[in-house]
Amino acid sequence: MEKRALGLILTLTGIIALCICGFTFVSHAGNVYNVKLMVTCGVLGAIFFASGISLIRSTKDTIGNNEHVS
């Protein structure tokens, strides 16, 4: 369960970073783009998103001794 929670946190962080990248791209002033911010947020967002999704997909559900399936 802890790996799935970490995967969820990584995925949400990636989505937020990609949204910041898109917002920075859309809200430019004139012809001035903040390229460093867009590249940094875009690359980190893509890495976090991909690793979070991969972690969620690769983690198997297990049932403990005291848990019941209903």
C-alpha positions as CSV (number, residue, x, y, z in Angstrom):
1,M,0.0,0.0,0.0
2,E,2.9,2.4,0.7
3,K,4.1,2.0,-2.9
4,R,0.7,2.9,-4.3
5,A,0.6,6.0,-2.1
6,L,4.0,7.0,-3.3
7,G,2.9,6.4,-6.9
8,L,-0.2,8.6,-6.3
9,I,2.0,11.4,-4.9
10,L,4.4,11.2,-7.8
11,T,1.6,11.2,-10.3
12,L,-0.1,14.2,-8.8
13,T,3.2,16.1,-8.6
14,G,3.8,15.3,-12.2
15,I,0.3,16.6,-13.2
16,I,0.8,19.8,-11.2
17,A,4.3,20.4,-12.8
18,L,2.8,19.8,-16.3
19,C,0.0,22.2,-15.6
20,I,2.5,24.8,-14.5
21,C,4.4,24.3,-17.7
22,G,1.3,24.7,-19.8
23,F,0.1,27.7,-17.9
24,T,3.6,29.4,-18.3
25,F,3.4,28.6,-22.1
26,V,-0.1,30.1,-22.4
27,S,0.4,33.2,-20.3
28,H,3.5,34.6,-22.0
29,A,4.0,38.4,-22.2
30,G,4.5,39.4,-25.8
31,N,7.2,37.2,-27.3
32,V,9.0,36.5,-24.0
33,Y,8.8,32.9,-22.9
34,N,10.3,31.7,-19.6
35,V,12.1,28.8,-21.4
36,K,14.0,27.6,-18.3
37,L,10.8,27.3,-16.2
38,M,8.9,25.5,-19.0
39,V,11.7,23.0,-19.8
40,T,12.3,22.3,-16.1
41,C,8.7,21.8,-15.2
42,G,7.9,19.9,-18.4
43,V,10.8,17.4,-18.0
44,L,10.3,16.9,-14.2
45,G,6.6,16.7,-14.6
46,A,6.9,14.1,-17.3
47,I,9.4,12.0,-15.3
48,F,7.3,12.2,-12.1
49,F,4.1,11.4,-14.0
50,A,5.6,8.4,-15.8
51,S,7.3,7.0,-12.7
52,G,4.1,7.4,-10.6
53,I,1.9,5.7,-13.2
54,S,4.5,2.9,-13.5
55,L,4.7,2.4,-9.8
56,I,0.9,2.2,-9.4
57,R,0.6,-0.3,-12.3
58,S,3.4,-2.5,-11.1
59,T,2.3,-2.8,-7.5
60,K,0.2,-5.8,-6.7
61,D,-2.6,-5.8,-4.1
62,T,-2.0,-8.0,-1.2
63,I,-4.3,-9.1,1.6
64,G,-2.9,-9.1,5.2
65,N,-3.8,-11.7,7.8
66,N,-6.4,-9.5,9.5
67,E,-8.1,-8.2,6.4
68,H,-11.2,-9.6,4.8
69,V,-12.5,-9.4,1.3
70,S,-16.1,-8.5,1.1
